[in-house]
Amino acid sequence: MSIIEAKELSKSFMQAVKEPGLAGAFKHLLFPKHIEKVAVKPLNLSVEAGETVAYVGPNGAGKSTTIKMLTGILAPSAGSISVNGINPYKKRMENAAQIGAVFGQRTQLWWDIPIVESFSLLKDIYHIPEAVYRRNLDQFIELLGMDEFIHLSARKLSLGQRMRADLAAALLHNPPILYLDEPTIGLDVSVKQKIREFIKKINEEQQTTVMLTTHDLGDIEDLCKRLVIIDHGSIIYDGSLSEVKSRFARNRLIFFQIAEPLPLLMEQLAATPGMKLVQQSELEFSVAFDRYEYTASDVVSRVMRQGEVVDFRMEETGIEQVIKAVYDGNLELNHAESGEVAQSHAHSQA
């Protein structure tokens, strides 16, 4: 059964059109002019209970507008929404009681009081039973490593500490649905990993439905099994993460280190259709190949027949390139792109 259901959902705004300068402002005051801005075109979205969904797209695609309609902050211009059986805009209080939300740029903590006091206030607001509150708080303190800063006020926290506290605050009342808008923005690697592991644990143990919007593609790969891509207000892809990789990531990349120069092999690889050679030095090179034309074994054995291979490693196409390919409407990544990836990877290794 779907816990989130949107049918023919759309949202439009009226934007003022002003000419520059004082004269333009005065003219707009006397003769106001507006144009309609369509943020979300009619879309259909269904999310099952317990799913982890990445809702992604470029800036201005309509991601945040959709989330604001699902949380009840905005009323849709047309269409219908049901969140766990509730219309989120018409029944805001009931909807707020069954969702948790973390917005990377905003906090729900009180700025001037200790975090533990903010949690206590949320306990009263959501009418959380004492036993549930204590159990959840103790678990969150341990999993998120909050014991070192829980008695500090929100204004004294680092960004990573605040994000961990916000995540705990959003889940104190055991909501069945969690909305995450850029939850790891600006965080260092260790804090990102701690937050991702926490979200995965909550999803697995409590079957919390997670809807994530992010530009951090590591979040998508670590947390989500389903990918929904929106562009210019319309959903252009909705399917599993593994499926989109299979459909849009034809190229694979293998890096080789050889014992001695093999100029003849380099010529052969460069002339082979469906392969792209990028040579970093006489002894190091990479080969991008079409996974539907060749297997990794084909490429490796071809190199090993010509000379001694000291080391090799394979790299799959990253989710960033996959999503770019979907935006561009391509069914495959071209070999030039794979060559650029190899070059950039070689520079980073150096």
C-alpha positions in Angstrom: 0.0 0.0 0.0 1.3 3.5 -0.9 2.1 5.7 2.0 2.6 8.7 -0.3 0.4 9.2 -3.3 0.4 12.2 -5.6 -1.9 12.4 -8.6 -1.6 15.0 -11.4 0.2 17.2 -8.8 1.2 20.7 -10.0 2.3 24.1 -8.6 2.5 27.5 -10.3 3.6 30.9 -8.9 2.9 34.4 -10.2 6.2 36.3 -10.5 6.4 40.1 -10.7 8.1 41.5 -13.9 9.9 44.8 -13.1 12.1 47.0 -15.3 15.4 48.1 -13.6 15.8 51.2 -11.6 13.5 53.6 -9.8 11.5 54.3 -12.9 10.9 50.6 -13.3 9.7 50.2 -9.7 7.4 53.2 -10.1 6.0 51.9 -13.3 5.4 48.5 -11.7 3.6 50.1 -8.8 1.1 51.8 -11.2 0.9 49.1 -13.8 1.9 45.8 -12.2 2.8 43.0 -14.5 3.1 39.3 -13.6 4.0 36.1 -15.4 3.1 32.6 -14.4 6.0 30.4 -13.3 5.3 26.7 -13.4 7.4 25.0 -10.8 5.9 21.5 -10.9 4.0 20.2 -13.9 1.3 17.6 -13.5 3.1 14.6 -12.0 2.2 11.2 -10.5 4.3 9.8 -7.7 3.6 6.8 -5.5 5.9 5.7 -2.6 5.4 2.4 -0.7 5.9 2.2 3.1 9.5 1.4 4.0 11.0 2.6 0.7 14.1 4.8 0.5 13.6 7.2 -2.5 16.1 9.7 -3.9 14.2 12.6 -5.4 16.9 14.5 -7.5 17.3 17.0 -10.2 19.1 20.2 -11.1 18.5 23.5 -9.2 15.1 24.9 -10.1 13.8 21.5 -11.2 10.9 21.5 -8.7 12.3 19.2 -6.0 11.9 21.5 -3.0 8.5 22.6 -4.2 7.3 19.0 -4.4 8.6 18.3 -0.9 6.9 21.4 0.5 3.6 20.3 -1.0 4.1 16.8 0.5 4.8 18.3 4.0 1.9 20.6 3.8 3.9 23.9 3.7 2.5 24.7 0.2 -0.9 24.0 -1.3 -0.9 22.5 -4.8 -2.3 24.5 -7.7 -3.9 21.3 -9.0 -4.0 17.6 -8.3 -4.3 15.6 -5.1 -1.9 14.4 -2.4 -2.4 11.7 0.3 0.3 11.2 2.9 -0.5 8.2 5.1 -4.2 8.8 4.3 -4.1 12.5 5.1 -4.2 15.6 2.9 -1.1 17.3 4.2 -2.2 20.9 3.4 -5.8 20.6 4.7 -4.8 18.7 7.9 -1.4 20.2 8.8 -1.4 19.3 12.4 -2.3 15.7 11.8 0.3 15.5 9.0 3.0 17.1 11.1 2.5 14.4 13.8 3.3 11.6 11.3 6.4 13.1 9.5 9.9 14.1 10.3 11.8 16.6 8.3 15.4 17.7 8.1 16.3 20.7 6.0 20.0 21.2 5.6 19.9 25.0 5.7 17.4 25.3 8.6 17.1 24.0 12.1 14.1 23.0 14.3 16.2 23.4 17.4 15.7 26.4 19.8 18.8 28.5 19.3 19.6 29.7 22.8 18.8 26.6 25.0 20.7 23.3 25.4 19.8 20.7 22.8 18.5 18.3 25.5 16.0 21.0 26.4 14.9 21.3 22.8 14.3 17.6 22.8 12.3 17.9 26.0 10.1 20.5 24.4 9.6 18.4 21.3 8.5 15.5 23.6 5.7 17.7 25.0 4.7 19.1 21.6 4.4 15.6 20.1 3.0 14.0 23.3 5.7 11.3 23.3 5.3 8.8 26.1 8.2 9.1 28.6 9.3 5.5 28.0 9.4 6.0 24.2 11.2 9.3 24.6 13.9 7.9 26.9 14.5 4.9 24.7 14.7 6.9 21.5 16.9 9.6 23.0 19.4 7.1 24.5 19.6 5.3 21.2 20.1 8.5 19.2 22.8 9.8 21.6 24.7 6.6 21.1 24.2 6.1 17.4 24.9 9.8 16.5 27.6 10.4 19.1 25.8 13.3 20.7 26.9 12.8 24.3 29.7 15.3 23.8 27.5 18.3 22.8 23.9 17.5 24.0 24.2 20.0 26.8 25.3 22.8 24.5 22.9 25.4 22.9 22.3 25.1 19.2 24.2 28.3 18.5 27.4 26.8 19.9 27.3 23.7 17.7 29.3 23.0 14.5 27.4 22.3 11.4 27.9 18.5 11.7 26.8 18.5 15.3 23.7 20.5 14.5 22.7 18.2 11.6 23.0 15.2 13.9 20.9 16.9 16.5 18.3 17.9 13.9 18.1 14.3 12.7 17.4 13.1 16.2 14.8 15.8 16.7 13.0 14.8 13.5 12.8 11.1 14.6 12.0 11.4 18.4 8.3 10.8 17.8 8.8 7.7 15.6 7.3 9.2 12.4 6.6 6.7 9.7 7.8 9.2 7.0 11.1 11.1 7.0 11.9 13.9 4.5 15.5 14.8 4.1 16.5 17.9 2.1 20.3 18.1 1.7 20.9 16.4 5.1 24.7 16.1 4.6 25.4 19.5 2.9 28.8 20.9 4.0 29.7 18.0 6.3 33.0 16.2 6.5 33.3 12.6 5.4 33.2 11.1 8.9 30.0 12.9 9.9 28.4 12.1 6.6 29.1 8.4 7.1 27.7 8.5 10.7 24.5 10.2 9.5 24.1 7.7 6.6 24.6 4.7 8.8 22.0 6.1 11.3 19.4 6.6 8.5 19.9 3.1 7.1 19.5 1.6 10.6 16.3 3.5 11.3 14.9 2.5 7.8 15.8 -1.2 8.4 14.7 -1.5 12.0 11.6 0.7 12.0 10.7 0.5 8.3 10.7 4.3 8.2 9.9 5.6 4.7 12.7 8.0 3.6 12.4 10.6 0.8 15.8 12.3 0.1 16.6 15.3 -2.0 20.3 15.9 -2.4 23.2 16.9 -4.7 25.5 14.6 -2.8 25.5 11.5 -5.0 27.2 9.5 -2.3 24.0 9.9 -0.2 22.0 8.3 -3.1 24.3 5.3 -3.5 24.5 4.7 0.2 20.9 5.2 1.2 18.5 4.7 -1.7 17.2 1.8 -3.7 14.9 3.9 -5.9 15.7 7.0 -8.0 13.2 9.6 -9.2 14.6 12.3 -11.4 12.7 15.5 -12.0 13.7 18.2 -14.5 11.8 21.4 -15.5 8.9 20.3 -13.2 8.4 16.9 -14.8 9.6 13.4 -13.7 11.9 12.1 -16.4 12.9 8.8 -14.7 11.4 6.7 -11.9 13.0 3.3 -11.2 15.5 1.3 -9.2 19.1 2.7 -8.9 20.5 -0.6 -10.3 18.2 -0.3 -13.3 19.2 3.2 -14.2 22.9 2.2 -13.9 22.3 -0.8 -16.2 20.4 1.3 -18.8 22.5 4.5 -18.8 26.0 3.3 -17.8 27.3 1.3 -20.7 31.0 2.2 -20.1 33.3 0.6 -17.7 36.9 1.6 -17.0 40.0 -0.5 -16.2 43.3 1.0 -15.0 46.5 -1.0 -15.8 50.1 -0.8 -14.7 52.5 -2.9 -16.8 56.1 -4.0 -16.3 57.5 -2.6 -19.6 56.3 -0.4 -22.5 54.0 -2.1 -25.0 53.7 0.3 -28.0 52.0 -2.3 -30.2 49.3 -3.0 -27.7 48.7 0.7 -27.3 48.1 1.0 -31.1 45.8 -2.0 -31.1 43.7 -0.8 -28.2 43.4 2.7 -29.7 42.2 1.3 -33.0 39.6 -1.1 -31.4 36.0 -0.1 -31.9 34.1 0.2 -28.6 37.3 0.9 -26.6 38.9 4.2 -25.6 42.6 4.3 -24.6 43.9 6.9 -22.2 47.6 6.6 -21.6 49.0 8.4 -18.5 52.6 7.2 -19.0 54.5 4.4 -20.8 53.7 2.0 -18.0 50.2 3.2 -16.9 47.1 3.5 -19.0 43.3 3.0 -18.8 40.8 1.4 -21.1 37.2 2.5 -21.3 35.0 -0.1 -23.0 31.4 -0.8 -23.8 30.1 -3.4 -21.4 27.6 -4.7 -24.0 30.4 -5.3 -26.5 33.2 -6.6 -24.3 33.6 -8.1 -20.8 36.2 -7.1 -18.3 37.8 -10.5 -18.9 38.1 -9.7 -22.6 40.0 -6.5 -21.9 42.3 -7.9 -19.2 43.2 -11.1 -21.1 44.0 -9.0 -24.2 46.5 -6.9 -22.2 48.0 -9.9 -20.4 48.6 -11.8 -23.6 50.9 -8.9 -24.8 53.0 -8.5 -21.6 53.3 -8.6 -17.8 50.6 -6.8 -15.8 51.9 -5.5 -12.5 48.5 -4.3 -11.3 45.0 -3.4 -12.5 41.7 -2.2 -11.1 38.3 -1.6 -12.5 36.0 1.3 -11.9 32.3 1.5 -12.7 30.6 4.6 -14.1 29.7 6.9 -11.2 26.1 7.8 -10.4 27.0 11.4 -11.2 27.6 10.5 -14.9 24.6 8.3 -15.0 22.3 11.1 -13.8 23.9 13.5 -16.3 23.2 10.9 -19.1 19.6 10.8 -18.0 19.4 14.6 -18.0 20.9 14.7 -21.5 18.5 12.0 -22.7 21.3 9.7 -23.7 21.0 6.0 -23.5 24.7 5.6 -23.0 27.8 7.6 -21.9 30.1 8.4 -24.8 33.7 7.3 -24.9 35.0 10.8 -24.8 33.3 11.3 -21.3 34.9 8.1 -20.1 38.3 9.3 -21.3 37.8 12.5 -19.4 37.0 10.5 -16.3 40.2 8.5 -16.7 42.2 11.6 -17.1 40.7 13.3 -14.0 41.2 10.1 -12.0 44.8 9.9 -13.1 45.4 13.5 -12.0 43.8 12.9 -8.6 45.9 9.7 -8.1 49.0 11.8 -8.9 
